[in-house]
Amino acid sequence: MVIALITIGGIGTRFKSNVPKQFIQVDNKPISIYTLEKFQNNENIDKIIVACLKGYEEQVLAYKEEYHITKLEYIVQGGRTQPESISNCIDKLNGIVSDNDMIVVHAGNRPLVNNQVIDTGIELCGEKGNAVSYIECPEVVVTKDENRIIERTNLMRLQTPQIFHYGDIKKAYEYAKSIDFEGLSTTADLMIKMGKKLNFFKGSEYNIKITYREDLELFKNLINRE
């Protein structure tokens, strides 16, 4: 079984909006629904679990019916951070899925993920045990403290989806709880801290993360082009 784990629990502090960015409407559809539809329509995804911002659970249930997201089976309350939200989902799935089932972790504010990226990650995870999407880093990167240029050929920008077998991700988040999620940003980061060898695959430049208002304008332009 392959379960998509979508996080839509953030409050969007950097976006500076009264409405959490994942619930902002674009062409009469919430951003988070664009994301969920990508996994709803992917043939390799069996079920969807969502970590939702507290107080928006009923709204997500209403969206499920309105937009026919039939694969959405579980809605759990999000945590203070994305790793905590993922951990809540992993706990919910305990006893429901097997250790060999795949968990496709994806950020709800990346609504332009495509089937090729999802399918490639699932295939790689099946072959090698995990899969983490990335894109190249074309910009020059300089440290703030030392005014030192970092060689960009050694850098990757991690994206989601990040895909792991349930048994592995469950152990990882048990460890995360033991350190109170200190210093964690992504599941890949957590796996690296545990000494896990990761398998990277090329993501997509179109798989943008909506963090700032400029990202929203870019998203609007991209879906209008489609």
C-alpha positions as CSV (number, residue, x, y, z in Angstrom):
1,M,0.0,0.0,0.0
2,V,1.1,3.6,-0.7
3,I,-0.2,6.4,1.5
4,A,0.3,10.0,0.8
5,L,0.9,12.1,4.0
6,I,0.1,15.7,3.3
7,T,0.9,18.5,5.8
8,I,-1.4,21.5,5.8
9,G,-0.9,22.5,9.4
10,G,1.1,25.7,9.1
11,I,-0.1,29.1,10.0
12,G,1.9,30.9,7.3
13,T,3.7,33.5,9.4
14,R,6.0,34.5,6.5
15,F,3.1,34.8,4.1
16,K,1.5,37.5,6.3
17,S,-2.2,36.7,5.7
18,N,-5.2,36.5,7.9
19,V,-6.1,33.2,6.1
20,P,-3.6,30.4,6.3
21,K,-2.0,30.2,2.9
22,Q,-3.0,26.6,2.3
23,F,-6.7,27.7,2.5
24,I,-6.4,30.7,0.2
25,Q,-8.6,30.4,-2.9
26,V,-7.1,30.5,-6.3
27,D,-9.6,30.4,-9.1
28,N,-12.2,29.3,-6.5
29,K,-10.2,26.5,-5.2
30,P,-8.0,26.3,-2.0
31,I,-4.3,25.8,-2.6
32,S,-4.4,22.6,-0.5
33,I,-7.0,21.1,-2.8
34,Y,-4.7,21.6,-5.8
35,T,-2.1,19.5,-3.8
36,L,-4.6,16.8,-2.7
37,E,-5.9,16.4,-6.3
38,K,-2.4,15.5,-7.5
39,F,-2.4,12.5,-5.2
40,Q,-6.1,11.7,-5.7
41,N,-5.5,11.4,-9.4
42,N,-2.2,9.4,-9.1
43,E,-2.8,5.7,-9.8
44,N,-0.1,4.6,-7.4
45,I,-1.6,6.3,-4.3
46,D,-4.0,4.2,-2.3
47,K,-4.9,6.5,0.6
48,I,-4.3,10.0,1.8
49,I,-3.8,11.2,5.4
50,V,-3.7,14.9,6.2
51,A,-2.2,16.8,9.1
52,C,-4.5,19.8,9.4
53,L,-4.3,23.1,11.2
54,K,-6.3,23.0,14.4
55,G,-9.8,24.3,13.9
56,Y,-9.9,23.6,10.1
57,E,-10.8,19.9,10.3
58,E,-14.4,20.4,9.4
59,Q,-13.5,22.6,6.6
60,V,-11.2,20.0,5.1
61,L,-14.0,17.4,5.5
62,A,-16.2,19.7,3.5
63,Y,-13.6,20.2,0.8
64,K,-13.2,16.4,0.6
65,E,-16.9,16.1,-0.4
66,E,-16.9,19.2,-2.6
67,Y,-13.8,18.2,-4.6
68,H,-14.3,14.5,-4.5
69,I,-11.0,13.6,-2.7
70,T,-12.2,10.1,-2.1
71,K,-8.8,8.7,-1.1
72,L,-8.6,11.1,1.9
73,E,-9.3,8.7,4.8
74,Y,-7.7,10.3,7.8
75,I,-7.5,13.9,9.1
76,V,-5.3,14.5,12.2
77,Q,-4.5,17.7,14.0
78,G,-1.2,19.3,13.0
79,G,1.6,20.1,15.5
80,R,3.7,23.2,16.2
81,T,6.1,22.3,13.4
82,Q,6.0,20.2,10.2
83,P,7.9,17.3,11.9
84,E,5.4,17.2,14.7
85,S,2.5,17.2,12.2
86,I,4.1,14.3,10.4
87,S,4.6,12.5,13.7
88,N,0.9,12.8,14.5
89,C,0.1,11.2,11.2
90,I,2.6,8.4,11.7
91,D,1.0,7.7,15.1
92,K,-2.5,7.6,13.6
93,L,-1.4,5.0,11.0
94,N,0.0,2.7,13.7
95,G,-1.8,-0.6,13.5
96,I,-3.5,0.4,10.2
97,V,-0.6,-0.1,7.8
98,S,2.3,-2.5,7.7
99,D,6.0,-1.8,8.0
100,N,6.6,-2.4,4.3
101,D,3.9,0.1,3.2
102,M,5.2,3.3,1.7
103,I,4.6,6.8,3.1
104,V,4.8,9.6,0.6
105,V,5.4,12.7,2.7
106,H,4.5,15.9,0.9
107,A,4.0,19.6,1.9
108,G,0.6,20.9,1.2
109,N,2.0,24.2,0.0
110,R,3.7,22.5,-3.0
111,P,0.6,22.2,-5.2
112,L,2.4,21.7,-8.5
113,V,4.0,18.3,-7.9
114,N,3.5,16.1,-10.9
115,N,2.9,12.4,-11.6
116,Q,6.4,11.9,-12.9
117,V,8.0,13.0,-9.7
118,I,5.6,11.0,-7.5
119,D,6.0,7.9,-9.6
120,T,9.7,8.1,-9.8
121,G,10.0,8.5,-6.0
122,I,7.7,5.5,-5.4
123,E,9.7,3.3,-7.8
124,L,13.0,4.3,-6.2
125,C,11.8,3.7,-2.7
126,G,10.6,0.3,-3.8
127,E,14.1,-0.5,-5.2
128,K,16.3,1.1,-2.6
129,G,14.3,1.7,0.6
130,N,13.7,5.4,0.4
131,A,13.6,8.3,-2.0
132,V,14.0,12.1,-1.5
133,S,13.4,14.6,-4.3
134,Y,15.8,17.5,-5.0
135,I,16.7,20.2,-7.5
136,E,20.0,21.7,-8.4
137,C,21.3,24.9,-6.7
138,P,22.2,27.3,-9.6
139,E,22.7,30.4,-7.4
140,V,25.9,31.4,-5.8
141,V,25.6,30.7,-2.0
142,V,27.5,32.8,0.5
143,T,27.6,32.3,4.3
144,K,26.5,35.3,6.4
145,D,29.0,34.9,9.2
146,E,32.2,34.2,7.3
147,N,31.4,35.9,4.0
148,R,32.5,32.6,2.3
149,I,31.3,31.2,-1.0
150,I,30.1,27.6,-0.8
151,E,30.8,25.5,-3.9
152,R,27.3,25.0,-5.4
153,T,28.2,21.8,-7.2
154,N,28.0,20.2,-3.7
155,L,24.6,21.6,-2.9
156,M,21.1,20.3,-3.4
157,R,17.8,21.9,-2.6
158,L,15.5,19.3,-1.0
159,Q,11.9,19.2,-2.0
160,T,9.0,16.9,-1.2
161,P,7.8,14.3,-1.8
162,Q,10.1,12.3,0.4
163,I,9.2,8.6,0.5
164,F,10.0,6.0,3.2
165,H,8.7,2.6,4.3
166,Y,6.4,2.9,7.3
167,G,8.6,0.8,9.6
168,D,11.6,3.1,9.0
169,I,9.7,6.4,9.3
170,K,7.9,5.2,12.5
171,K,11.3,4.5,14.1
172,A,12.6,7.8,13.0
173,Y,9.7,9.8,14.6
174,E,10.0,7.8,17.8
175,Y,13.6,9.1,17.9
176,A,12.3,12.6,17.0
177,K,10.0,12.6,20.1
178,S,12.9,11.6,22.3
179,I,14.8,14.8,21.3
180,D,11.6,16.9,21.3
181,F,12.0,17.5,17.6
182,E,14.9,19.7,18.3
183,G,16.5,21.2,15.2
184,L,14.5,19.1,12.8
185,S,13.2,20.6,9.5
186,T,12.3,17.7,7.2
187,T,12.0,13.9,7.4
188,A,15.2,13.7,5.3
189,D,17.0,15.7,7.9
190,L,15.8,13.4,10.6
191,M,16.9,10.3,8.7
192,I,20.3,11.8,8.1
193,K,20.7,12.5,11.9
194,M,19.9,8.8,12.4
195,G,22.7,7.8,10.0
196,K,20.3,6.6,7.3
197,K,21.6,6.5,3.7
198,L,19.3,8.5,1.5
199,N,18.6,8.0,-2.2
200,F,18.0,11.2,-4.1
201,F,16.1,11.7,-7.3
202,K,15.6,14.8,-9.5
203,G,12.4,16.7,-8.6
204,S,11.0,19.6,-10.6
205,E,11.6,23.3,-10.8
206,Y,7.8,23.7,-11.2
207,N,7.3,22.0,-7.8
208,I,7.4,25.4,-6.1
209,K,6.8,25.9,-2.4
210,I,4.3,28.7,-1.6
211,T,6.0,30.6,1.2
212,Y,5.8,34.3,0.3
213,R,3.2,36.3,-1.6
214,E,5.5,36.4,-4.7
215,D,5.2,32.6,-4.7
216,L,1.5,32.8,-4.9
217,E,1.7,35.1,-8.0
218,L,4.0,32.6,-9.6
219,F,1.6,29.8,-8.8
220,K,-1.3,31.7,-10.4
221,N,0.8,32.3,-13.5
222,L,1.8,28.7,-13.8
223,I,-1.8,27.3,-13.5
224,N,-3.1,29.8,-15.9
225,R,-0.5,28.7,-18.4
226,E,-1.6,25.1,-17.9
